Amino acid sequence: MDAACAANSWVWLYVLLAVVIPTSLGFVMGVVKAALIAADLKERFGWEVPAVFLTLPGPILYITLGVLGIILWATMDDSCGKWYEANTGLLFIVFKIQVILLGIASIFGVITCVSQASVLIAEIAGRKVSLSVLCALPDSVLASARPISSVLGALNLFPLLR
């Protein structure tokens, strides 16, 4: 690489990682889920891996990549940014787009991790998880939110809202 700041900026590596790792993680998690279904742990041993553990790697990855991208962009020298704009403009644009998207994804990743942690705590405590447990609101107040929660649950955006 010709950029003097390439060792500190990681633009090439970040763009590669932001494309390859989430795709690979999705594939690996699909294989793991298929293997767990094929193993039928509930029938054979009387227990199974909680679904929370299968849903956490993605949000944690998005949080990590989002924070890493924000740090890389924020600590990049102005001269380094100008070099990338002049010599590898499209790469720099893709880098900025990925940082913005993964920054937004990291916000949703934090929300997902918090909600999944509350589900895990509720499962360990043996309580039924509902919106009223999470929000500490009576079910009558949340009745108006049920149509929205069923749409979000169908989209599998927020597994708690079912």
TORSEKOL-403351 format. One record per residue: x, y, z of N, C-alpha, C in turn; residue in one letter; residue number from 0. Coordinates in steps of 0.05 Angstrom, whole numbers, plus 5000, padded with zeros to 4 digits. Example, Ala and Ser with C-alpha at 12.3 -4.5 7.8 and 13.67 -1.06 7.14 Angstrom:
// residues 2
ZAPA    nx    ny    nz   cax   cay   caz    cx    cy    cz  r    k
ZAPA  5264  4886  5156  5246  4910  5156  5264  4934  5156  a    0
ZAPA  5257  4955  5142  5273  4979  5143  5258  5001  5157  s    1
This chain:
// residues 162
ZAPA    nx    ny    nz   cax   cay   caz    cx    cy    cz  r    k
ZAPA  5016  4977  5000  5000  5000  5000  5017  5025  5000  m    0
ZAPA  5009  5045  4985  5025  5069  4981  5020  5090  5003  d    1
ZAPA  4998  5088  5017  4991  5108  5037  5009  5105  5061  a    2
ZAPA  5021  5127  5069  5038  5127  5093  5022  5121  5118  a    3
ZAPA  4996  5128  5117  4979  5124  5141  4963  5098  5140  c    4
ZAPA  4969  5081  5121  4953  5057  5118  4955  5038  5142  a    5
ZAPA  4978  5038  5155  4981  5020  5178  4964  5029  5201  a    6
ZAPA  4958  5055  5203  4942  5065  5225  4912  5067  5218  n    7
ZAPA  4905  5069  5192  4878  5075  5185  4861  5049  5180  s    8
ZAPA  4873  5028  5171  4860  5002  5166  4836  5004  5148  w    9
ZAPA  4835  5023  5130  4811  5026  5112  4807  5001  5096  v   10
ZAPA  4828  4991  5083  4825  4967  5066  4815  4943  5082  w   11
ZAPA  4828  4939  5105  4821  4916  5122  4793  4919  5133  l   12
ZAPA  4785  4942  5141  4759  4946  5152  4737  4941  5131  y   13
ZAPA  4741  4950  5107  4722  4945  5086  4720  4916  5080  v   14
ZAPA  4742  4902  5079  4742  4873  5075  4727  4859  5098  l   15
ZAPA  4735  4866  5123  4723  4853  5146  4693  4858  5148  l   16
ZAPA  4684  4882  5141  4656  4889  5144  4639  4874  5123  a   17
ZAPA  4651  4865  5102  4637  4849  5081  4638  4820  5088  v   18
ZAPA  4661  4810  5095  4665  4781  5097  4655  4769  5124  v   19
ZAPA  4661  4782  5146  4655  4770  5172  4625  4767  5177  i   20
ZAPA  4608  4788  5173  4580  4784  5178  4567  4762  5160  p   21
ZAPA  4576  4761  5135  4566  4740  5117  4575  4712  5127  t   22
ZAPA  4600  4710  5134  4610  4684  5144  4597  4676  5170  s   23
ZAPA  4592  4696  5188  4579  4690  5213  4551  4680  5209  l   24
ZAPA  4537  4692  5190  4510  4682  5184  4510  4654  5174  g   25
ZAPA  4529  4647  5157  4531  4620  5147  4538  4600  5170  f   26
ZAPA  4557  4607  5187  4566  4590  5209  4543  4586  5229  v   27
ZAPA  4529  4607  5235  4506  4605  5254  4484  4588  5242  m   28
ZAPA  4479  4590  5216  4460  4573  5203  4467  4543  5205  g   29
ZAPA  4493  4537  5201  4503  4510  5204  4500  4500  5233  v   30
ZAPA  4507  4517  5252  4504  4510  5280  4475  4505  5287  v   31
ZAPA  4457  4522  5278  4429  4518  5284  4419  4492  5272  k   32
ZAPA  4427  4487  5247  4418  4462  5234  4429  4437  5249  a   33
ZAPA  4454  4439  5258  4466  4417  5273  4451  4413  5300  a   34
ZAPA  4444  4434  5313  4429  4432  5339  4402  4420  5334  l   35
ZAPA  4389  4427  5312  4363  4416  5306  4366  4386  5300  i   36
ZAPA  4387  4379  5285  4392  4351  5278  4399  4334  5303  a   37
ZAPA  4413  4347  5322  4421  4332  5346  4398  4327  5364  a   38
ZAPA  4377  4343  5363  4352  4339  5379  4359  4335  5408  d   39
ZAPA  4373  4355  5419  4382  4354  5447  4359  4352  5467  l   40
ZAPA  4337  4365  5461  4314  4365  5479  4303  4336  5483  k   41
ZAPA  4302  4321  5461  4291  4294  5462  4312  4275  5475  e   42
ZAPA  4337  4278  5468  4357  4259  5477  4367  4264  5506  r   43
ZAPA  4371  4290  5513  4383  4296  5539  4364  4312  5557  f   44
ZAPA  4342  4321  5547  4323  4336  5564  4329  4365  5566  g   45
ZAPA  4348  4375  5551  4355  4404  5551  4363  4412  5523  w   46
ZAPA  4363  4438  5519  4372  4448  5493  4386  4475  5497  e   47
ZAPA  4401  4483  5477  4415  4509  5478  4394  4531  5476  v   48
ZAPA  4393  4549  5495  4374  4571  5493  4378  4587  5468  p   49
ZAPA  4356  4596  5456  4357  4610  5431  4372  4637  5434  a   50
ZAPA  4373  4647  5458  4388  4672  5463  4417  4670  5454  v   51
ZAPA  4429  4647  5459  4457  4644  5452  4461  4642  5422  f   52
ZAPA  4441  4634  5407  4444  4634  5378  4438  4661  5366  l   53
ZAPA  4425  4679  5380  4419  4705  5369  4439  4727  5377  t   54
ZAPA  4455  4722  5397  4474  4742  5407  4499  4747  5389  l   55
ZAPA  4510  4728  5376  4535  4733  5361  4532  4755  5340  p   56
ZAPA  4510  4756  5326  4506  4777  5305  4506  4805  5317  g   57
ZAPA  4489  4811  5336  4490  4838  5348  4516  4845  5361  p   58
ZAPA  4530  4826  5373  4556  4832  5385  4576  4839  5363  i   59
ZAPA  4574  4824  5340  4592  4831  5318  4587  4858  5307  l   60
ZAPA  4561  4866  5304  4554  4892  5294  4564  4914  5313  y   61
ZAPA  4561  4910  5339  4571  4929  5358  4601  4932  5355  i   62
ZAPA  4615  4910  5353  4644  4911  5351  4653  4925  5325  t   63
ZAPA  4642  4917  5302  4649  4930  5277  4641  4960  5276  l   64
ZAPA  4618  4966  5288  4609  4994  5288  4628  5011  5304  g   65
ZAPA  4635  5002  5328  4653  5018  5346  4680  5019  5333  v   66
ZAPA  4690  4997  5322  4716  4998  5309  4717  5018  5286  l   67
ZAPA  4696  5018  5269  4695  5036  5247  4694  5065  5255  g   68
ZAPA  4678  5071  5276  4676  5098  5286  4703  5107  5297  i   69
ZAPA  4717  5089  5311  4743  5096  5322  4763  5101  5299  i   70
ZAPA  4763  5083  5279  4782  5087  5257  4777  5113  5242  l   71
ZAPA  4752  5119  5237  4745  5144  5222  4752  5169  5239  w   72
ZAPA  4746  5167  5265  4751  5190  5283  4780  5196  5287  a   73
ZAPA  4797  5175  5287  4825  5178  5292  4842  5182  5267  t   74
ZAPA  4829  5181  5244  4843  5184  5218  4852  5213  5215  m   75
ZAPA  4878  5216  5207  4888  5243  5202  4875  5255  5177  d   76
ZAPA  4873  5281  5176  4861  5294  5154  4877  5289  5128  d   77
ZAPA  4903  5288  5131  4919  5283  5107  4915  5254  5097  s   78
ZAPA  4910  5236  5115  4905  5208  5107  4878  5207  5092  c   79
ZAPA  4858  5220  5103  4832  5221  5090  4834  5233  5062  g   80
ZAPA  4849  5254  5059  4853  5267  5033  4867  5248  5013  k   81
ZAPA  4887  5233  5024  4901  5214  5006  4881  5193  4996  w   82
ZAPA  4865  5182  5014  4846  5161  5005  4826  5173  4986  y   83
ZAPA  4816  5198  4990  4797  5210  4972  4810  5214  4944  e   84
ZAPA  4835  5222  4943  4848  5227  4918  4856  5202  4903  a   85
ZAPA  4865  5181  4917  4876  5157  4904  4856  5134  4902  n   86
ZAPA  4841  5130  4923  4822  5107  4924  4795  5118  4933  t   87
ZAPA  4783  5135  4918  4759  5149  4926  4735  5130  4931  g   88
ZAPA  4731  5111  4913  4709  5092  4917  4712  5076  4942  l   89
ZAPA  4736  5067  4947  4741  5052  4972  4735  5069  4997  l   90
ZAPA  4742  5094  4996  4738  5111  5019  4708  5117  5022  f   91
ZAPA  4693  5119  5000  4664  5122  5002  4651  5097  5014  i   92
ZAPA  4660  5074  5005  4649  5049  5015  4656  5047  5045  v   93
ZAPA  4680  5055  5053  4688  5055  5081  4669  5072  5097  f   94
ZAPA  4664  5096  5088  4646  5115  5103  4618  5104  5104  k   95
ZAPA  4608  5092  5083  4581  5080  5083  4579  5057  5103  i   96
ZAPA  4599  5040  5102  4599  5018  5121  4601  5027  5150  q   97
ZAPA  4617  5047  5155  4619  5057  5183  4592  5068  5192  v   98
ZAPA  4579  5083  5175  4552  5095  5182  4532  5072  5186  i   99
ZAPA  4531  5053  5168  4511  5031  5170  4517  5014  5195  l  100
ZAPA  4542  5007  5199  4548  4991  5222  4546  5006  5248  l  101
ZAPA  4550  5032  5247  4545  5049  5271  4515  5048  5279  g  102
ZAPA  4498  5050  5259  4469  5047  5264  4462  5019  5273  i  103
ZAPA  4474  4999  5260  4470  4971  5268  4479  4966  5296  a  104
ZAPA  4501  4980  5304  4510  4975  5332  4491  4986  5352  s  105
ZAPA  4476  5008  5346  4456  5018  5364  4434  4996  5368  i  106
ZAPA  4425  4985  5345  4405  4964  5347  4416  4939  5360  f  107
ZAPA  4442  4934  5356  4455  4912  5369  4455  4914  5399  g  108
ZAPA  4460  4939  5409  4459  4943  5438  4430  4938  5449  v  109
ZAPA  4411  4948  5434  4383  4944  5442  4376  4914  5442  i  110
ZAPA  4385  4900  5422  4380  4871  5421  4394  4856  5443  t  111
ZAPA  4419  4864  5449  4434  4850  5471  4421  4855  5498  c  112
ZAPA  4411  4879  5502  4397  4885  5528  4372  4869  5529  v  113
ZAPA  4357  4869  5508  4331  4854  5509  4336  4824  5511  s  114
ZAPA  4356  4813  5497  4362  4785  5499  4373  4778  5527  q  115
ZAPA  4388  4796  5539  4397  4791  5566  4374  4790  5586  a  116
ZAPA  4354  4807  5581  4330  4805  5599  4315  4780  5594  s  117
ZAPA  4314  4770  5570  4301  4744  5564  4316  4722  5578  v  118
ZAPA  4342  4722  5576  4358  4702  5589  4355  4702  5619  l  119
ZAPA  4354  4725  5631  4350  4727  5660  4322  4717  5667  i  120
ZAPA  4302  4724  5651  4275  4714  5656  4274  4684  5653  a  121
ZAPA  4288  4672  5633  4288  4643  5629  4301  4629  5653  e  122
ZAPA  4323  4641  5662  4337  4629  5685  4320  4630  5710  i  123
ZAPA  4306  4653  5713  4288  4656  5736  4263  4640  5734  a  124
ZAPA  4257  4629  5710  4234  4613  5706  4208  4628  5701  g  125
ZAPA  4210  4653  5694  4186  4670  5690  4180  4670  5660  r  126
ZAPA  4154  4674  5654  4145  4677  5627  4152  4706  5618  k  127
ZAPA  4164  4708  5595  4172  4734  5585  4150  4747  5569  v  128
ZAPA  4143  4771  5576  4123  4786  5560  4131  4815  5560  s  129
ZAPA  4117  4831  5545  4123  4859  5544  4119  4872  5571  l  130
ZAPA  4100  4863  5587  4095  4875  5613  4118  4870  5632  s  131
ZAPA  4132  4847  5629  4155  4841  5646  4177  4860  5639  v  132
ZAPA  4181  4865  5613  4204  4881  5605  4198  4911  5610  l  133
ZAPA  4174  4920  5606  4168  4948  5608  4156  4955  5635  c  134
ZAPA  4149  4936  5652  4137  4940  5678  4111  4956  5675  a  135
ZAPA  4096  4950  5653  4070  4963  5648  4049  4941  5649  l  136
ZAPA  4025  4948  5657  4003  4928  5657  3996  4920  5628  p  137
ZAPA  3985  4896  5625  3978  4886  5599  3957  4904  5585  d  138
ZAPA  3940  4916  5601  3919  4933  5588  3931  4957  5574  s  139
ZAPA  3953  4967  5585  3967  4990  5571  3981  4980  5546  v  140
ZAPA  3991  4956  5547  4006  4946  5524  3988  4933  5503  l  141
ZAPA  3962  4931  5508  3944  4919  5488  3945  4934  5462  a  142
ZAPA  3948  4960  5462  3949  4975  5438  3975  4970  5422  s  143
ZAPA  3996  4960  5436  4021  4954  5423  4022  4927  5410  a  144
ZAPA  4003  4910  5416  4004  4882  5405  4005  4881  5375  r  145
ZAPA  3989  4897  5360  3992  4894  5330  4020  4902  5321  p  146
ZAPA  4032  4922  5332  4059  4930  5324  4078  4908  5332  i  147
ZAPA  4075  4897  5356  4094  4876  5364  4091  4851  5348  s  148
ZAPA  4067  4844  5338  4064  4821  5321  4077  4825  5294  s  149
ZAPA  4076  4849  5284  4090  4854  5258  4120  4852  5263  v  150
ZAPA  4131  4865  5284  4159  4863  5289  4168  4835  5295  l  151
ZAPA  4151  4820  5310  4157  4792  5316  4158  4775  5290  g  152
ZAPA  4139  4781  5272  4139  4766  5247  4164  4772  5230  a  153
ZAPA  4174  4796  5232  4198  4804  5218  4223  4794  5232  l  154
ZAPA  4219  4783  5257  4241  4773  5273  4261  4795  5280  n  155
ZAPA  4252  4820  5282  4270  4841  5289  4275  4841  5319  l  156
ZAPA  4254  4837  5334  4256  4837  5363  4242  4812  5373  f  157
ZAPA  4256  4791  5379  4244  4766  5388  4227  4769  5413  p  158
ZAPA  4231  4789  5429  4215  4793  5453  4187  4801  5447  l  159
ZAPA  4182  4814  5425  4156  4826  5420  4138  4806  5405  l  160
ZAPA  4133  4784  5418  4115  4764  5405  4091  4760  5423  r  161
